[in-house]
Amino acid sequence: MRSARILLAFTFLLLSAFPLNAAESDSSLGEQLVRKLFADMKAGDVAAVEAVISQAFQSIHQDGTRDRDQEIELVRNLNMGELTLDDFKTSRSGDLLVVTYSVSVNETIDGNRLSSSPAYRLTVFQKEGGEWRWIAHANLKPLL
């Protein structure tokens, strides 16, 4: 009888831990995906970005919107210096992963140098065919 209670209590604790672990896993996944994306952009690895960016991609920047091809062209011409990513927040709804975070980076976009002071960004990933794809991005850091 006592063993059954212990087993039941253990089972309850184990099952109740799954949602917490899933949230921690989503948070870790969101940070990991963003860090990899920025590492690829900083390294100028356009092929890696092309492999992860969705056909339905859209972004918004201070100077306007971009589709997939325009964003790839922006990445191709990015000139990124020192990079700090921080303050990650991730939420998930089914096959969508929404990640907000702060970025401090020296970068030039379309010939305009941006301030390196920290600014928040939003990146959305969608699971397509078992792989996470970059589907949306918001960078409203003012141009200098």
N, C-alpha and C positions, 0 to 999 in steps of 0.2 A: 504494500500500500504506500509506504513512504517513498519507495523507488518510483512509483507511478507519479506521485506528486512532484518529485524532483524532475523527472523526465518531462512532465507537462509544463512545469515552470521554465525549464531550459528551452523547450520548444517555443513557448510564448515569447521569451526574451530573444531568441534567435529570429523568429518571424517578425517581431516588432523592430528589429534592427535593419531589416532590408530597405525600407524607405529612406532611412537616414544614410545608409551606404550608397543608395542610388543617387541621392542629392549630392553627396560628397564626390561621387564618381562623375556626375555631370559637371560639377564645378571644376574638377581636375581636368576633364576632357576639354572644356571650353578654354581654359588657360593654355593647355597644351596646343590646341589647334591655332590659337592666336599667336603664341610664341613661335610656332613653326612657320606660320605665314609671314610674320615680320622678319624672321631669320632669313627666309628665302628672298624676301624683297631686299633686305639689306645686302645680301650676298649677290644680288642681281641675277638670281636663278629664275629667269622668266619661265622656263620650261616647268619648273615645280609649281609656279603660280598657275600656269595654264592647265596643269593637271588637276588642280583642286577647284578652280573657278567654274561655277555653274553657267550653263548656256543662258539661264534666265537672270543672271547677275545684274544688279543695279547699285549705283552708289550716289551719294550726295556729298559734295565738297563745297567749300566756300565759293568757288568759282562756277558751280553748276553741277549738273548730273552727268553720269557716265554709264554706258552699257559695258558689257563684257570686253569687247574689243578695245574700247576707249580706256578701260581700266588697265588692261594688259599693256597698252601703249604707255600709260602713265607709269606703271611699274618698270617698264623697260628703260624709262628715262629718269627714274628716281635717283637721287643722290643722297643717300642716308648716311649720317654720321653716327655718333654714339647714341645708343638707344636704351631707354629704361621703360619697362612695362610694369604696371602696378595696379593695385586696387581692383582686382577682378571680381565681377559679379556675373553669375551664369544662371539662366533659367531655361527650362526645357518644356516643350509641349509636343509630345509625339516625336516626329522626325525633325523638329526645329530646335536649334540651340541658339539662344540669344546671349551674347557676351558683351558686357560693358567693362571698360577699363581705362586707366589713364596712360598716356604716352608722353614721354619726354624724348624728343629726338631732333637733331639737326637734320632738316631735309629741304630739298628744293623740289617744288612741284610746278611744272610748266614754266620754268625759269624764275619762279618766285620763291624767295627764301622765307620759310616759316620760322616763327619764334620757337626756341627750344624749351620754353616753359611748359610744364605739364598741362595736358588737355584731355578731356574725355572723348572716347570714341565708342561706337557701337558696331558690332560685327555679328552677322547672322549666318549660321551654317544650316544646311538641310541635308539629311541623309538621303542619298540617291543611289540605288543599286548597291546598298551595303556600305557605301563610302560617304564620308562627310564632305560636302561641297560648300564653297564660299558663295553665298547667294546675295548678300546685301552688306553694305558698309556705309557708315556715316562718319565723316570727318569735317567738322565745321570750324576747325582751327582757323582763325583769321589770318589772311595773308598779310605780310609786312608791307 
